Amino acid sequence: MSSRLIECLGITEEMAGLFSDASVLGAMLCFETALAAAQARLGMIPHSAAEALARLRADEFDAAALARDARHSATLAIPFVQALTARVETLDAYSSGFVHWGATSQDLLDTALVLLLAEARAAMAVHHDRLENELRDLSGKHAGAIMLARTLLQPAPPTTFGYKAAGWFGLVRRSWRRIDLSFDDALVVQFGGAAGTLAAYGDRGPALVIELAKELKLGVAEAPSHTHRDRLASLVANCGIHTGGLGKVALDVALLMQQEVAEVSERGGGSSAMPNKRNPSSAALILAAATRMPGMVASYLSGMLQEHERAAGGWQAEWPTVAAAIQSTAGAMSAAVDMIGGLTVNAERMRANLEATHGSVFAEKAVMLLGPKMGRRAAQTLVSEACRNQPLRDALARNPQAASALTPEQIAAIDRPEEYLGAAEVFRRRLLDKE
C-alpha cells in the first residue's frame, strides 16, 4: 500500500524510491548474493550455488506476501530466505541447500539497511554540497548588507546579512561533518551468525567477514554488533542535530519574510484562498521535518535497550525509525537548497528597519562612551531616558551631561551602523574559510 500522499511533504521522490519495497528487496538480495559469492571463493559452498543466486532479480519476489508473512516470525528475513530458497530450487535443487549458509536474520537485515544507507549518503552529500555553495555565495554577495540583529525577537545592535548567512553556513557544515563521520562508522557489514560468534564457520569466520565486506564495498567492524546499536544511534542522533540546524535557518528566513519585516523572501508558494500571499513554503517543509525528528531520535535511543545477543522488540522497531529519520533529513536538505538558492535579499528594507529604531539600538554604544566619564549606572539611566521619545542622537545633543561628556563628532556618529559592526566581518570570513 502506498503512502506517498501522506508522506509527500516529508520526503523527496528520490528518498521514497530508495526505501521502496523494490529497493529494500534489492538490498536484501544483494547481501545474499554477495555472501554466496564470498563463500564460494573461500570454498565453503559450491560455485553453482553462488551462480544460481546471481541469476535472481528483486522483482521476482512478492513484497506484499513477504510483508504479510513477516508478521508471523517478527522478521522479514525468514519469509524472504524461504522465498529465495524456493526460487533457487527451481534453478538448481542442490544449490538451494546453501542459501543463507550460516547467516542469521539480523545479518541479512542489518546489512541490507546499511547498503541502503550508503546510497542515501551519496544523495544527501549532493544536497549538502549544493547548500554549502549557495550559503557561501549568499554570504559573499551580501557581506556589506547592514541589518538589525534581533535578540528575543527585539531590535539589537546592527550586524550584516553576510555574517548571518555565514553563521548558517557554519552551522550546516559542522552538523553535516558529524553525520558524515557517523556514516563512516555505520557503513560496516553486519555478520555474526546465530549468536555473534560465526561458530558455523569454525575458524574461517573472520576471513569470510572480510571477503563479504569486499564484495559489498563496506567496512569491517571489530566484531558483530547485533545488540550494540551505537553506530546507528549516532547517525540518527546527528541527523536530528542537522535537521534542527536547518530548522533554525528556516525559522530565521520565515521570520525575516514576514510582511512587517520584509527583509528577505524565498520563491515561496501561493494560497488557495488569498492570491496575494507568498508563503515560506520551503521553510515550512524544513520546519516540519525539524518538528518530527526529535521523536525519531528518542524512539531510536529507547530501542537501544536490547537484551543479551538478540533483541525482542528494540531491533524490530529500528527499520521504520531509521528510514524515516534519513528521509526526513534528506527532505529538509533538499528544501533548504531550494530555499537558499531562491532567496531574495532586500538590503534597502534592512536599512529602513534599522533607521526606524531612531538610534535606540545604539544605546549600548552610547553607554560605553559615557560610562567612563559619568559612571555606568548614571550613563544607563541617561541613555534610557534619551531613547524614549526622540532619536538618540538628538536627545544626546540636547542633554547637558551627554553634551559635556561627548564630543560633537561622537554624538554625530552615535547612530552610524557602519561604525558599530565590531568583528562581524572577521567572524564572517572565519566561518566561511575554516576547513
N, C-alpha and C positions, 0 to 999 in steps of 0.2 A: 504494500500500500504506500503510495507516495504522499509525502507531507510537504511538498515544496511550497505550496501556497501559504502554509503556516510558517515555514522557515525562511521565506524569501527575503525578509528584511534582515535576517541574521547571518546568512551565509551567501557566498558567491556561487555562481554556476560551476566554477572550477572546483571549489571545495565540495559542492554537492556531488559532483561526479567522482571525486577522489574517494569519498566514503560511501559510494553507492554499493548496492549488492554485487554488481558485476566486478567492481574494483576490489572489494573485500574477498570475493571468491578467487579473483586473480592472484591476490597476495597469498592466500592460503595454498593455492595450487603451486605457486612459485616456491614456497617453503618445502612442500613435499617433493617436488621435482628436484630441487637443489639438494635436499637430504639424500635422495636416492642416488643422484649423480656422485655426491661425495662418498657415499658408502660403497658404490660400485668401484670407484677409483682406488679405495683402500682395500678392496677385495672382501667386503663384508656381505654384499649381496650380488647376485648375477647382474651383469651389464644389461641383460634383456629386461630386467625389471625397471631399471632407470630409463631405458629406451621406451618402454611401454608408457610410463608416466609422462614422458616428454611429448607424447603424441596427443595428450588430452588438452582440451580447451575449457576455459572457465564457463563458457556459455552452454556447456553440456549439462550443467547442474541446475536443478530446480531450487532457486533461492527460497521461494515460499514454502516448499515442502521441508527444506532443511531448517528453516526458522521454526516451523511448527514442531518438528521432531526434537529440536534442541531443548524445548521446554521440559521434556521428559528426563533428560540427563543433566540439565543445568549447564550445558556447554554445547556450542555449535560444532566443536571438533568431532564429537562422536558420530553424529549423522553424516558429517562431511567425509570422514575417513571411511565410513561404511559405503557411502555412495562412490567414493573414489576407488575403493577396493572392487566394488561391483563393476565399475567401468573398465578397470584394468583386466578383470577376469574375462571380459568379452574379447579382449585383445590377446591375452596370454594367461591362461589359468594358473600356470606355475608361478609366474611373476607376481600374481595378486597376493601371494602369501608374504611378500616382502614390502608391502605398502606400509608406511609409517613405522618402519622397523626400529624397535627400541625407543621410540619417542613417546612423549606424553601429550595430552591435550593442551596443556599450558605452553609447551614448547611451540606447538603449531600456532596457537592464537596470539601469544605474545610476540613472536617473531613476525607474524603477518601484520600485526599492528605497527611494529617498528618499520616494516617495509613501507607501509602507508605514510608513516611519519616522515620517512626520508623524502618521499615525493612532496609532502606538504612543506617541508623545509625549503626545498628548491623554489616552490611557488611563492612562499612567504618572503624569501630573500629578494625576489624580484620586486615585490611591493615595497620592501624596506629600502632598497637602493633607490627606487624612484622617489620615495618620500624624502629621503635624506637630500637628494639633489634638489627637489622642489623647495625644501626648507632652507637650504643653503642659498639658493638663488633669491628666495623671498627676503631673507635677512640682508643679503648684499644690496639688493635693489632699493631697500628702504632703510638703509643704515642711518640716514640722516633725518628720517621722519619722526619729529618730536611729538610725543603724545603724553597724556596723563597716565601715570601709574595709578593703580587703584588698590587700596588696602581696605579689607572688609567692605568692598563694593563702594567705597567713598574715594573722592579725588585725593591724590597724594602727589608729592613732587614729581617732576617730569622724568620720563625715560624716553627711549626710542623704540619704534616698532621693530627696527632691525635687531635690537637687543632682545626684545620679547620673542621674536621668531627664532633667534639663536638659542634662547632658553628652551623653546620647544624642540629644537634640533638636538640639543644636548640630552634632554630627557628621552627622546626617541632612540638616540644612538646608544645610550647606556643600557636602556632596558632591552634593546634588541641584542646587544652583546651577551647579556645574561641568558636570553633564550638560545642564542647560538651555542654557547657553552653547554647549556642543558641538552641540546640536540647532540652535541659531540658525545656526551656521557650516556645518552639514552639509546643511541643507534647502535646497539650491540645485539648479537644473536643470543636468543634465549634457548638453551639446550641443556637439560639436566636429566631427562628421563623420569622415571616414575617417582623417585624421591630426591632428585637433585644430585645423584651420585654417578649417573651413567653406568651403573653396575652391569647393565645388559651387554656392554661392550668390553668388559674386562678392563685391561689396562690401555685399551686403544681409544677410550672415550675422549680424552683431551685432544688427541690428534684429529678425531672426527669433528670436534667443535671448530678447530682451526680451518679445516677443509671446507666445512659448511659455511663458515663466515666468508671465506674467499669466494665461494660460489655466489653468495648473496651480496657481496661487497659491503659487509657490515663489520663492526668492530668485535673484538673478543673480550669479554669480561673476565675477571679473576676466577669467578665461579658462577654457577647459575644463581638467579635471584628470584626464585618462584614467589616467595612471600616477603621479599625485601624490596619495597616499591619506591625507594627514594629517588631513583633516576627519573622515573616518570612524574613523581611528585614535584621534583624540581622544575621540570618542563612545564607542567600545568600551572604551578605557582608563578613562574616567571611570565607565562602567558597572561596571567591575571595582572601582574605588575605592568606589563607592556600595554595591555588594553586599558588599564587605569590611567596610564600616562597619556595615551591617545585620547582618552575621555577628557582629561584636563585641557588638552589643546582644543578639543571640540567645544567644550564649555566656554572657553575664552572667546572662540570665534562666534558662538551663538550670542553671547552677551554683547560683544562688540558690534554685532549685526542688528541689534535692536534699533528700531527707528529713532528712539530718543538719543541713541549714541551714534549709530550710522558711520562707524569708522572703518569697517570692513564689510564685505559681503561675499558670500560664495555663490556659485551658479544657482544653487537652490532649486526648489520645486514650487509648484503652484498650489492653490487651494481649490477644493471642489465647490466652495461657497463664496470665496472672496477673490475675484480675479486680480485684484490689486496686489495680493500678497506674494512675497518672495521668501519662502521658508528656508531655514537652515537644514536642508534635507540630509546632506552628508553628515553634518554634525549630529543630527538626530540618530542616524544609524550607528555612529560610533558610541554615542552615549547609551543607546540601547544595549550594545554589546558590553560596555563597561558596567552596566547595571546588572547584567546576568552573570558576569564572570566570578564575582566573589562567592556566589553559591556553588559554582562548579569547583572552585578551588577547595572550598570547605568540604564538599562531597568527596573529592579525591582524598584529601587528608584524613577524613574519617575512615575511609576504606583501607588506610594503611595498617589498621589493626587486624592483622591476618594471623591465623592460627598455625603454629608449627611449620610444616613443609608444604601445605596446600590450604588455601583459604576456602571457607564456606560462606560466601556472600560478598566479602570485600573485593575479591578479584572479579567476581561476576558483575559487579557494579561499574567496573572501570571503563569498559569499551565505550559505552554511550557518553560517559563523562569526558574522557579524553578526546573523543571525536568532536563533541560539542565545543570543548574548550579551544581546540585547534581551529575549528570552523569559525567560531565567533571572533577569535583573534585575527585570523586572515581576513574576515569580512570587515572588521574595523580598520585594518591596514589598507585595504582596497578603498574604503570610503574616505580615509584620510588622504590618500593620494589625490582622489577627485576633489576633496575639499580644498586642500592647499594649492593644487595645480590650477584651480579655477578661482582663487581668491582675488578680489579687487580691493585695493587699499586706498582709502580716501584721506590723504595727508592733510588736505585743506580742512576737512571736518575735524581731524585730530587737533589741529591748531586752534580752530574755533572753540572746541570744547575746553581746551586749556585756557584760552583767553576768557571764557565765560566764568571762570572762577574768580576773576578780578584780582588775581595775585595771591589769593588766600593759600594756595598750595606752596607758596614760598615763605610761609610762616616760619618753618624750620630755619631757613636761611637767615631770616631777619633776627631770630633769637640767637643764632650762632654769632652774628655780627654784634648784636647789642649786649649779649651776656658778659663778655669780658669788661665792658665799660660800666654796666649798672647792676650786674648780678643776674644769674639765670632766672630766678623766680620773678624778679621785677620785669625782666625782659619778656618772659612768657605772658605776664599779665598785660603788659603794654601791647604786645602784638595781638593777643586775643581780642582786646578791645578794638584795635585798629582794623581787624578783619571783619567786624560785624556789619558795618553799614556802608562802607565805601571801599574803593580799590586800595589795596595795601600800600602802594607807592604814594598815593595822595595822602593817606592817613599818616604815614610816617613823616612826610614832608611838613605836615601841619602840627605834628606833635613836638612841643619844645624839647622834651627829653630825647626823643629819637633824633631830632634835627641837630642837637648838640653832640650826640654820640656818634653819628654817622656823617660822612662827607656827602655833599650833593651828588657826587658821582656814584657812591654806593647806593644812595636812595634811588637814583635814576635807573640803576641796573638791577634793582632788587627783584624784578619780575621778568628778567630776560632768561628764558629757559635754556638757551644755548650755554649759559654760564653756570648752570646748576645740573649738569648731567653726570658729574663725578667720573667714575671709571666705567660708565656704561659701554663705551666703545672698546675699552681694553677687555672687558669681560666678554663682549660680543665676539671679538676676534679669538679669544682663548677657547670659547665654546666651539667655534667652527673649525679651528685649526688643530685642536688636540687630537692626537691619534692614540 
